């Protein structure tokens, strides 16, 4: 029922909080008194005295309820203001992001662990029946991988793959549609959980960076209800940077290495103001992630994920440093070969031939074949017994990092506490053969498995490969020095597990071109005893790998042809000898203040530029600013809209457009033609008065620095305020590739000795076409075909 105020004395004030002072009652006139119903009339009207009493009690109860609601809403508003003003919006956002990602990470780990337990339980229950064991061993991961691939393909194809290459592109300033949506989040989480639960050699760190970035983007939209600062595009970039750090930090519980790894992988230039945000959110998320493990009784207390127990007093001898250096250099070559093999597999799948067209039409065949081959080769009673095929990824890492020397216990009774490491010992095969087979087979399996159309990363498979290679070198060193190394009269034995940790850090650093993998290994193992040899190995691996191949993420960017700006080569003098005037596009499409709507419409239909430069006139070419494409589209639509046509005074009005259609179609057409020839109303659109501008003599090095630092997609080239060209990512990328890869000089011969008067002269008016002006008269006559001439014909992207 709708509440109606009564005439009680305590109800004659407005329903506001806090209560306002009661105003004086104005005496009523006699006529007003006579017009009011008497008590008997009111009693009859409301059904008697009892109904009047009930109405009063209902009114009092409603008053109390509203009073309580007002008090509660006021308290909530005060608490909200206190939290925002005292704690700050950043802290609230970072805490929410950390808790959310910790919960997601722990849930995914728990679900995938239970799936792997069920996988091994089924295999153990069918022991003795080899055909059924093989069928279960192959069909279980096949079912998970196919469902993951199908779900991602139907819900969000953007969830396929790692996600770090796309995030590098987004942080670079390029907009990629549907990559940071809630659909991609659901598809990524569910698909990655299924992929991890299948036991295939895929990782979670790369996809988890994507998941955390999506979570940060969604939370920023939620926080924008409280503050509009989260809608700022620059704040959006900072939010994604923090999301990347949280993704790595809560993936393995490594906040320090996670922040550093995210900076190295995703950023060319990093804003120091985001440093504390990344560390706070990553640390909080990693702490909550490990607390969940303690609550679930997966761990006794908060410890490292792959805790080691190497001796601290003398972890290694200086005579072992050459072996560590060999591990680093070898991992550099192996990491470069891994990137090359991965790229060749992707390029082969993208090559236009009959097989790839067939696989494109039937998308589930490729992941099914890869899963079937890998599961068949790792079947424990079969070939898998010679490569520890029964071990799952985390079991592999724990066993490779143990303190036992396998060459000493091979062929003898297994010691107490060996645990899952017994899978590496075969009564008829040497430990070296098992480690070598494991490394070789898992190497190509991981390179191929990461190309399947599922959410997958390469960090964890490469980490296991590096640990296996380091363990192989450590076992060889233990065989060469069976009694250990003597130092100061004391005999110290060699620890192959330490070699495994160093190999894991070196190979992952070589594949990703990062040094922070050493810090991640320190946090994963809980020990920094091998800090010196690990840093030496990681740096040597990076030095070798960077000279041979790009990083795995940059390789994927090149294969997918994402608009990402490559890095400048170190020590190439050509980057200082090439200037903007040699690579810019001179045929710029523009609009002027005198441009008609017809010219604007023609420009919009003939190009896909997101922003269009605005000049003063066709003769002066003075750059006034830039106009967004959506603004021009909205202006053109409104200019010829029926609403505006009806508002025009010189056009006959009718009651509706339906009355105009039968007999005034020719009039409408004539009116539109007349309106299209009118000059555009600049005052009706928003103009960016300060687009980024360069001068003709800006070097390639400085241009690359500005584009990378500010995240530019294009920049206008001006000469004394006059628009003479434009440089976009496409032209800059071609110039950088030409100056660093093959040493091609894009600058024409004798370009530095051009007549200075040519630069200072006033350019001639461009042709009559307002949308495609030719180069100004200050440019020299056409020269013989050079790489520059090829660039001048390109159009800005």
DOZAMI-122658 format. One record per residue (C-alpha): x, y, z; residue in three letters. Coordinates in pm, whole numbers, padded with zeros to 5 digits, always signed. Layout:
<recs>
XYZALA;...
</recs>
This chain:
<recs>
+00000+00000+00000UNK;+00113+00355-00068UNK;+00175+00547+00250UNK;-00016+00872+00291UNK;+00076+01131+00555UNK;-00187+01187+00823UNK;-00274+01496+01016UNK;-00100+01395+01339UNK;+00111+01664+01503UNK;+00433+01460+01486UNK;+00387+01388+01116UNK;+00358+01738+00975UNK;+00731+01771+00891UNK;+00908+01643+00581UNK;+01074+01303+00583UNK;+01434+01416+00590UNK;+01738+01331+00799UNK;+01858+01498+01013UNK;+01524+01643+01132UNK;+01463+02005+01049UNK;+01336+02251+01318UNK;+00958+02255+01340UNK;+00802+02563+01189UNK;+00522+02750+01362UNK;+00170+02633+01285UNK;-00029+02886+01087UNK;-00386+02940+01219UNK;-00650+02822+00985UNK;-00938+03031+00864UNK;-01297+02946+00963UNK;-01378+02834+00615UNK;-01089+02592+00622UNK;-01204+02458+00955UNK;-01557+02406+00824UNK;-01424+02227+00519UNK;-01239+01970+00733UNK;-01436+01653+00820UNK;-01547+01607+01177UNK;-01428+01321+01396UNK;-01752+01128+01340UNK;-01726+01173+00965UNK;-01365+01058+00971UNK;-01458+00762+01184UNK;-01728+00657+00942UNK;-01502+00721+00643UNK;-01214+00505+00776UNK;-01428+00233+00914UNK;-01447+00322+01278UNK;-01214+00405+01563UNK;-01023+00074+01551UNK;-00921+00129+01192UNK;-00793+00477+01283UNK;-00579+00331+01564UNK;-00438+00064+01330UNK;-00356+00328+01071UNK;-00161+00526+01332UNK;+00042+00219+01435UNK;+00123+00143+01070UNK;+00232+00502+01017UNK;+00458+00491+01325UNK;+00612+00162+01213UNK;+00680+00298+00863UNK;+00832+00607+01017UNK;+01068+00396+01229UNK;+01166+00182+00932UNK;+01243+00484+00720UNK;+01436+00640+01003UNK;+01652+00328+01039UNK;+01713+00314+00662UNK;+01818+00677+00657UNK;+02054+00626+00948UNK;+02209+00317+00786UNK;+02254+00489+00449UNK;+02413+00786+00620UNK;+02652+00556+00810UNK;+02745+00372+00488UNK;+02813+00700+00311UNK;+03031+00819+00599UNK;+03228+00492+00602UNK;+03275+00513+00226UNK;+03402+00869+00250UNK;+03635+00769+00533UNK;+03782+00476+00340UNK;+03830+00679+00025UNK;+03977+00984+00197UNK;+04190+00805+00457UNK;+04298+00488+00281UNK;+04272+00601-00079UNK;+04104+00437-00375UNK;+04429+00272-00486UNK;+04456+00065-00170UNK;+04098-00057-00196UNK;+04145-00148-00562UNK;+04475-00328-00498UNK;+04334-00527-00204UNK;+04032-00634-00409UNK;+04256-00733-00700UNK;+04490-00931-00474UNK;+04211-01121-00300UNK;+04032-01199-00626UNK;+04341-01328-00803UNK;+04455-01531-00502UNK;+04116-01698-00489UNK;+04119-01768-00863UNK;+04475-01905-00854UNK;+04411-02131-00557UNK;+04083-02258-00704UNK;+04251-02341-01034UNK;+04541-02514-00860UNK;+04304-02711-00639UNK;+04085-02821-00930UNK;+04382-02917-01151UNK;+04550-03105-00864UNK;+04234-03305-00794UNK;+04207-03380-01166UNK;+04564-03510-01179UNK;+04501-03720-00868UNK;+04200-03876-01036UNK;+04411-03933-01349UNK;+04676-04125-01154UNK;+04417-04307-00943UNK;+04245-04443-01254UNK;+04582-04552-01390UNK;+04667-04725-01063UNK;+04333-04898-01029UNK;+04371-05053-01375UNK;+04716-05189-01298UNK;+04763-05529-01455UNK;+04531-05460-01747UNK;+04758-05288-01999UNK;+04498-05221-02274UNK;+04255-05057-02033UNK;+04538-04864-01871UNK;+04647-04730-02209UNK;+04290-04641-02302UNK;+04239-04451-01978UNK;+04584-04286-01997UNK;+04511-04152-02347UNK;+04137-04075-02330UNK;+04152-03876-02002UNK;+04373-03589-02127UNK;+04215-03612-02471UNK;+03874-03537-02324UNK;+04004-03240-02123UNK;+04199-03085-02411UNK;+03916-03119-02661UNK;+03665-02964-02422UNK;+03905-02679-02344UNK;+03968-02609-02712UNK;+03599-02626-02803UNK;+03489-02409-02511UNK;+03743-02136-02589UNK;+03656-02144-02959UNK;+03285-02101-02890UNK;+03300-01853-02600UNK;+03608-01636-02662UNK;+03879-01726-02917UNK;+04089-01446-02767UNK;+04154-01673-02466UNK;+04366-01910-02676UNK;+04740-01899-02617UNK;+04950-01722-02360UNK;+04814-01368-02358UNK;+05143-01192-02282UNK;+05210-01095-02649UNK;+04868-00934-02673UNK;+04922-00752-02344UNK;+05255-00616-02469UNK;+05066-00481-02767UNK;+04788-00333-02552UNK;+05036-00165-02317UNK;+05204-00029-02627UNK;+04888+00175-02694UNK;+04712-00049-02948UNK;+04349-00141-02884UNK;+04272-00512-02926UNK;+03902-00589-02916UNK;+03754-00848-02679UNK;+04085-00931-02511UNK;+03995-00780-02173UNK;+03631-00883-02141UNK;+03447-01100-01895UNK;+03388-01364-02163UNK;+03760-01396-02222UNK;+03811-01425-01844UNK;+03565-01715-01811UNK;+03705-01893-02116UNK;+04064-01844-02001UNK;+04004-01968-01646UNK;+03801-02274-01740UNK;+04015-02363-02042UNK;+04341-02327-01849UNK;+04209-02535-01558UNK;+04118-02815-01795UNK;+04454-02793-01973UNK;+04647-02809-01644UNK;+04432-03097-01521UNK;+04506-03300-01834UNK;+04875-03347-01751UNK;+04994-03204-02085UNK;+05324-03006-02087UNK;+05162-02662-02068UNK;+05210-02385-01813UNK;+04992-02129-01637UNK;+05212-01825-01583UNK;+05154-01657-01922UNK;+04777-01715-01924UNK;+04758-01604-01563UNK;+04905-01267-01657UNK;+04620-01233-01904UNK;+04365-01341-01642UNK;+04494-01091-01387UNK;+04488-00811-01645UNK;+04126-00890-01731UNK;+04040-00892-01360UNK;+04214-00556-01316UNK;+04027-00408-01613UNK;+03689-00532-01484UNK;+03760-00404-01133UNK;+03862-00067-01274UNK;+03523-00039-01445UNK;+03362-00124-01112UNK;+03573+00136-00929UNK;+03480+00398-01189UNK;+03138+00420-01018UNK;+03312+00574-00716UNK;+03572+00778-00901UNK;+03608+00881-01263UNK;+03988+00865-01248UNK;+03974+00496-01342UNK;+03828+00594-01680UNK;+04142+00785-01772UNK;+04337+00600-02045UNK;+04669+00665-01870UNK;+04531+00523-01545UNK;+04405+00225-01746UNK;+04762+00149-01857UNK;+04884+00165-01497UNK;+04606-00072-01393UNK;+04706-00328-01656UNK;+05070-00303-01547UNK;+04968-00382-01189UNK;+04753-00669-01316UNK;+05052-00825-01493UNK;+05257-00811-01173UNK;+04977-00971-00970UNK;+04936-01246-01229UNK;+05295-01364-01196UNK;+05308-01301-00821UNK;+05010-01513-00723UNK;+05081-01783-00981UNK;+05362-01941-00776UNK;+05364-01719-00470UNK;+05663-01515-00593UNK;+05582-01143-00553UNK;+05935-01003-00595UNK;+06022-01198-00905UNK;+05669-01156-01035UNK;+05689-00777-01039UNK;+06033-00778-01200UNK;+05931-01042-01455UNK;+05618-00850-01553UNK;+05823-00533-01601UNK;+06080-00709-01819UNK;+05825-00893-02029UNK;+05553-00634-02089UNK;+05716-00290-02060UNK;+05974-00103-02260UNK;+05960+00192-02021UNK;+05818+00145-01672UNK;+05663+00420-01460UNK;+05820+00408-01115UNK;+05494+00535-00964UNK;+05348+00189-01029UNK;+05630+00012-00846UNK;+05472+00017-00502UNK;+05131-00072-00647UNK;+05270-00380-00817UNK;+05462-00494-00510UNK;+05174-00435-00271UNK;+04915-00615-00485UNK;+05152-00901-00575UNK;+05265-00951-00214UNK;+04911-00941-00081UNK;+04791-01182-00348UNK;+05081-01425-00292UNK;+05021-01416+00084UNK;+04650-01494+00048UNK;+04733-01767-00205UNK;+04966-01942+00038UNK;+04723-01892+00328UNK;+04458-02079+00131UNK;+04703-02368+00093UNK;+04759-02374+00469UNK;+04384-02371+00538UNK;+04340-02660+00297UNK;+04621-02847+00480UNK;+04834-02862+00166UNK;+05117-02710+00368UNK;+05194-02678+00739UNK;+05285-02313+00715UNK;+05361-02049+00452UNK;+05672-02182+00278UNK;+05821-02184-00071UNK;+05636-02382-00334UNK;+05933-02606-00427UNK;+06137-02585-00111UNK;+06494-02715-00126UNK;+06734-02812+00154UNK;+07078-02745+00009UNK;+07361-02688+00254UNK;+07424-02322+00326UNK;+07777-02328+00469UNK;+07944-02435+00142UNK;+07686-02469-00137UNK;+07938-02481-00422UNK;+08308-02455-00496UNK;+08475-02206-00724UNK;+08595-02495-00938UNK;+08230-02559-01028UNK;+08184-02215-01184UNK;+08299-02334-01532UNK;+08027-02601-01519UNK;+07768-02335-01428UNK;+07892-02116-01714UNK;+07856-02411-01953UNK;+07498-02456-01833UNK;+07427-02088-01905UNK;+07580-02087-02254UNK;+07415-02417-02346UNK;+07078-02295-02220UNK;+07119-01985-02438UNK;+07150-02200-02751UNK;+06873-02434-02636UNK;+06639-02144-02556UNK;+06695-01990-02899UNK;+06629-02327-03063UNK;+06309-02369-02859UNK;+06180-02032-02982UNK;+06277-02122-03340UNK;+06105-02461-03320UNK;+05789-02311-03172UNK;+05773-02046-03443UNK;+05828-02300-03720UNK;+05541-02513-03593UNK;+05309-02210-03588UNK;+05420-02099-03935UNK;+05369-02450-04069UNK;+05015-02452-03934UNK;+04950-02113-04095UNK;+05096-02210-04432UNK;+04822-02218-04700UNK;+04799-02576-04821UNK;+04546-02854-04828UNK;+04634-02993-04485UNK;+04615-02661-04302UNK;+04285-02578-04471UNK;+04151-02914-04356UNK;+04273-02853-04000UNK;+04119-02506-04006UNK;+03778-02648-04097UNK;+03813-02921-03831UNK;+03972-02734-03543UNK;+03969-03020-03293UNK;+04184-03256-03500UNK;+04517-03084-03434UNK;+04489-03075-03050UNK;+04353-03431-03056UNK;+04650-03561-03257UNK;+04905-03377-03042UNK;+04746-03501-02719UNK;+04723-03856-02850UNK;+05091-03864-02952UNK;+05217-03712-02625UNK;+05000-03938-02407UNK;+05109-04246-02604UNK;+05479-04168-02568UNK;+05451-04095-02195UNK;+05249-04409-02113UNK;+05433-04547-01805UNK;+05427-04921-01890UNK;+05541-04836-02243UNK;+05805-04589-02358UNK;+05724-04363-02065UNK;+05914-04586-01823UNK;+06239-04466-01984UNK;+06157-04097-01938UNK;+05971-04081-01603UNK;+05639-04056-01785UNK;+05432-04120-01473UNK;+05544-03795-01307UNK;+05321-03490-01331UNK;+05481-03143-01379UNK;+05508-03048-01011UNK;+05634-03392-00920UNK;+05905-03355-01183UNK;+06025-03028-01030UNK;+06026-03160-00674UNK;+06218-03472-00774UNK;+06471-03284-00990UNK;+06547-03047-00701UNK;+06611-03318-00437UNK;+06941-03369-00253UNK;+07008-03727-00366UNK;+07276-03812-00620UNK;+07103-04061-00847UNK;+07418-04204-01002UNK;+07534-04326-00660UNK;+07209-04501-00567UNK;+07137-04647-00912UNK;+07153-05026-00903UNK;+07142-05042-00522UNK;+06852-05058-00274UNK;+06655-04733-00278UNK;+06719-04517+00028UNK;+06445-04404+00263UNK;+06288-04072+00166UNK;+06358-04097-00206UNK;+05986-04056-00281UNK;+05880-03980-00636UNK;+06244-03955-00746UNK;+06240-04335-00781UNK;+06069-04287-01120UNK;+06403-04166-01260UNK;+06577-04492-01169UNK;+06539-04792-01399UNK;+06706-05126-01326UNK;+06820-05171-01687UNK;+06877-04814-01809UNK;+07130-04557-01691UNK;+07019-04237-01524UNK;+07194-04036-01795UNK;+06989-04206-02067UNK;+06664-04142-01880UNK;+06745-03773-01824UNK;+06859-03731-02185UNK;+06548-03901-02323UNK;+06326-03695-02094UNK;+06492-03371-02208UNK;+06483-03449-02580UNK;+06126-03581-02583UNK;+05982-03312-02357UNK;+06164-03045-02558UNK;+05971-03100-02880UNK;+05656-03200-02692UNK;+05651-02867-02509UNK;+05728-02669-02826UNK;+05437-02837-03006UNK;+05192-02850-02713UNK;+05213-02473-02659UNK;+05082-02421-03014UNK;+04753-02603-02948UNK;+04440-02380-02959UNK;+04396-02381-02581UNK;+04499-02140-02303UNK;+04858-02241-02237UNK;+05190-02094-02135UNK;+05548-02203-02189UNK;+05712-02092-01863UNK;+05652-02408-01661UNK;+05742-02658-01939UNK;+06063-02466-02012UNK;+06134-02448-01639UNK;+06112-02829-01617UNK;+06332-02867-01925UNK;+06598-02643-01775UNK;+06585-02834-01447UNK;+06629-03164-01633UNK;+06927-03028-01830UNK;+07088-02887-01517UNK;+07030-03215-01336UNK;+07197-03400-01623UNK;+07506-03178-01597UNK;+07503-03214-01218UNK;+07494-03594-01239UNK;+07782-03584-01488UNK;+07982-03365-01248UNK;+07901-03604-00962UNK;+08034-03891-01174UNK;+08352-03705-01266UNK;+08411-03612-00902UNK;+08261-03909-00713UNK;+08424-03813-00382UNK;+08346-03444-00411UNK;+08579-03143-00419UNK;+08843-03078-00155UNK;+08860-02724-00021UNK;+09084-02623+00269UNK;+09130-02986+00364UNK;+08755-03049+00379UNK;+08574-03269+00128UNK;+08247-03131-00012UNK;+08025-03341-00232UNK;+07857-03207-00544UNK;+07481-03134-00524UNK;+07310-03214-00857UNK;+06990-03048-00732UNK;+07167-02711-00728UNK;+07261-02760-01093UNK;+06894-02830-01168UNK;+06785-02500-01011UNK;+07047-02309-01209UNK;+06947-02482-01533UNK;+06580-02400-01475UNK;+06654-02030-01424UNK;+06893-02013-01720UNK;+06667-02180-01977UNK;+06357-01980-01880UNK;+06565-01663-01891UNK;+06692-01752-02238UNK;+06344-01823-02376UNK;+06181-01512-02227UNK;+06488-01281-02246UNK;+06460-01192-01877UNK;+06698-01192-01581UNK;+06428-01194-01312UNK;+06386-01571-01351UNK;+06674-01600-01105UNK;+06469-01411-00844UNK;+06169-01632-00918UNK;+06384-01940-00857UNK;+06503-01797-00525UNK;+06142-01751-00413UNK;+06029-02088-00546UNK;+06306-02279-00367UNK;+06329-02060-00057UNK;+06712-02049-00076UNK;+06962-01806-00225UNK;+07264-02026-00170UNK;+07338-02043-00545UNK;+07281-01674-00617UNK;+07622-01611-00777UNK;+07632-01907-01020UNK;+07265-01859-01101UNK;+07312-01496-01201UNK;+07619-01588-01409UNK;+07428-01863-01590UNK;+07119-01646-01651UNK;+07321-01355-01789UNK;+07525-01581-02018UNK;+07207-01751-02140UNK;+07048-01413-02218UNK;+07359-01292-02395UNK;+07359-01594-02627UNK;+06983-01616-02683UNK;+06930-01246-02757UNK;+07190-01261-03029UNK;+07021-01555-03202UNK;+06642-01525-03167UNK;+06380-01286-03030UNK;+06204-01378-02712UNK;+05919-01626-02726UNK;+05662-01347-02680UNK;+05815-01124-02948UNK;+05826-01424-03180UNK;+05452-01477-03132UNK;+05395-01106-03197UNK;+05581-01137-03526UNK;+05389-01448-03627UNK;+05051-01293-03544UNK;+05161-00966-03708UNK;+05050-00759-03413UNK;+05132-00385-03436UNK;+05417-00386-03190UNK;+05724-00165-03218UNK;+06049-00369-03232UNK;+06353-00277-03028UNK;+06639-00077-03171UNK;+06967-00258-03220UNK;+07249-00157-02990UNK;+07544+00018-03149UNK;+07390+00079-03495UNK;+07485+00429-03603UNK;+07224+00428-03881UNK;+06950+00493-03624UNK;+07104+00836-03566UNK;+07152+00910-03939UNK;+06790+00839-04040UNK;+06542+01122-03989UNK;+06166+01149-03989UNK;+06162+01324-04326UNK;+06308+01008-04483UNK;+06039+00771-04360UNK;+05726+00985-04324UNK;+05419+00959-04547UNK;+05380+01282-04741UNK;+05039+01218-04894UNK;+04846+01305-04581UNK;+04468+01293-04573UNK;+04334+01597-04393UNK;+04036+01830-04352UNK;+04040+02207-04338UNK;+03816+02465-04182UNK;+03664+02529-04527UNK;+03600+02162-04608UNK;+03245+02081-04707UNK;+03039+01795-04574UNK;+03071+01620-04908UNK;+03450+01625-04882UNK;+03437+01500-04522UNK;+03199+01221-04619UNK;+03424+01119-04908UNK;+03725+01113-04678UNK;+03548+00896-04421UNK;+03430+00651-04686UNK;+03771+00620-04851UNK;+03987+00572-04540UNK;+03982+00403-04203UNK;+04187+00658-04009UNK;+04088+00687-03643UNK;+04193+01053-03620UNK;+04218+01305-03901UNK;+04435+01618-03896UNK;+04263+01955-03916UNK;+04444+02240-04093UNK;+04362+02608-04120UNK;+04334+02616-04498UNK;+04456+02433-04803UNK;+04699+02711-04882UNK;+04860+02765-04541UNK;+04842+02402-04417UNK;+04879+02526-04057UNK;+04797+02235-03826UNK;+04515+02325-03587UNK;+04466+01986-03426UNK;+04309+01648-03495UNK;+03950+01527-03499UNK;+03834+01185-03398UNK;+03664+00978-03666UNK;+03357+00917-03449UNK;+03306+01292-03410UNK;+03297+01342-03786UNK;+03063+01047-03838UNK;+02823+01179-03576UNK;+02835+01528-03729UNK;+02761+01398-04081UNK;+02476+01181-03955UNK;+02318+01473-03770UNK;+02362+01712-04063UNK;+02143+01498-04292UNK;+01915+01355-04026UNK;+01533+01386-04048UNK;+01526+01565-03713UNK;+01745+01847-03841UNK;+01553+01856-04168UNK;+01228+01915-03982UNK;+01387+02188-03775UNK;+01499+02383-04081UNK;+01283+02690-04135UNK;+01309+02700-04510UNK;+01176+02344-04544UNK;+00798+02274-04532UNK;+00702+02109-04207UNK;+00467+01815-04179UNK;+00335+01619-03889UNK;+00562+01322-03951UNK;+00821+01187-04191UNK;+00563+00943-04319UNK;+00377+01238-04473UNK;+00695+01348-04651UNK;+00785+01018-04807UNK;+00520+00983-05080UNK;+00542+01325-05242UNK;+00860+01504-05125UNK;+01136+01253-05198UNK;+01279+01476-05469UNK;+01271+01770-05233UNK;+01458+01569-04970UNK;+01722+01467-05223UNK;+01768+01823-05342UNK;+01792+01947-04985UNK;+02057+01688-04899UNK;+02262+01780-05207UNK;+02241+02145-05108UNK;+02342+02077-04748UNK;+02637+01857-04852UNK;+02799+02153-05029UNK;+02795+02372-04718UNK;+03118+02418-04518UNK;+03159+02208-04210UNK;+03078+02362-03873UNK;+03399+02322-03677UNK;+03241+02461-03362UNK;+03007+02163-03341UNK;+03285+01902-03295UNK;+03554+01843-03036UNK;+03904+01909-03169UNK;+04221+01786-03000UNK;+04430+02105-03012UNK;+04757+01933-02921UNK;+04821+01617-03124UNK;+05173+01486-03097UNK;+05403+01649-03350UNK;+05755+01592-03477UNK;+05987+01801-03689UNK;+06149+01680-04007UNK;+06496+01648-03855UNK;+06395+01424-03563UNK;+06619+01118-03562UNK;+06493+00762-03578UNK;+06634+00692-03232UNK;+06447+00983-03073UNK;+06127+00895-03262UNK;+06143+00536-03139UNK;+06198+00655-02783UNK;+05899+00890-02795UNK;+05670+00629-02949UNK;+05771+00370-02690UNK;+05754+00604-02393UNK;+05420+00768-02472UNK;+05251+00473-02646UNK;+05186+00667-02967UNK;+05023+00513-03271UNK;+05108+00801-03506UNK;+05258+01148-03502UNK;+05223+01442-03740UNK;+05531+01600-03894UNK;+05530+01979-03913UNK;+05762+02245-04045UNK;+05712+02589-03889UNK;+05361+02482-03793UNK;+05275+02350-04141UNK;+05162+01990-04183UNK;+05408+01813-04415UNK;+05366+01443-04329UNK;+05271+01175-04083UNK;+05461+00884-03925UNK;+05278+00577-03800UNK;+05388+00250-03643UNK;+05403+00087-03985UNK;+05663+00327-04123UNK;+05862+00326-03802UNK;+05870-00051-03790UNK;+05997-00073-04148UNK;+06267+00181-04078UNK;+06384+00002-03762UNK;+06391-00338-03929UNK;+06587-00196-04218UNK;+06840-00023-03993UNK;+06901-00310-03753UNK;+06862-00635-03943UNK;+07032-00577-04278UNK;+07195-00242-04218UNK;+07000-00074-04502UNK;+07036+00302-04500UNK;+06695+00449-04568UNK;+06840+00799-04596UNK;+06909+00889-04960UNK;+07265+00974-05068UNK;+07381+01328-04987UNK;+07059+01386-04791UNK;+07250+01571-04520UNK;+07377+01827-04772UNK;+07041+01941-04901UNK;+06999+02307-04966UNK;+06891+02472-04645UNK;+06681+02714-04841UNK;+06459+02428-04948UNK;+06359+02373-04587UNK;+06298+02739-04521UNK;+06100+02812-04836UNK;+05723+02834-04824UNK;+05565+02522-04972UNK;+05346+02557-05277UNK;+04974+02502-05244UNK;+04879+02137-05276UNK;+04644+02013-05546UNK;+04276+02094-05529UNK;+04191+01763-05365UNK;+04151+01841-04995UNK;+04187+01484-04884UNK;+04512+01385-05054UNK;+04756+01676-05078UNK;+05082+01603-05247UNK;+05421+01666-05099UNK;+05514+02032-05049UNK;+05745+02202-05292UNK;+06028+02189-05043UNK;+06089+01824-05119UNK;+06359+01746-05374UNK;+06281+01599-05713UNK;+06223+01225-05737UNK;+06538+01020-05698UNK;+06613+00671-05828UNK;+06425+00386-05656UNK;+06545+00348-05299UNK;+06396+00190-04989UNK;+06267+00536-04902UNK;+06063+00554-05217UNK;+05886+00236-05118UNK;+05792+00387-04785UNK;+05660+00708-04933UNK;+05388+00521-05116UNK;+05265+00353-04798UNK;+04964+00476-04611UNK;+04962+00527-04235UNK;+04809+00245-04040UNK;
</recs>
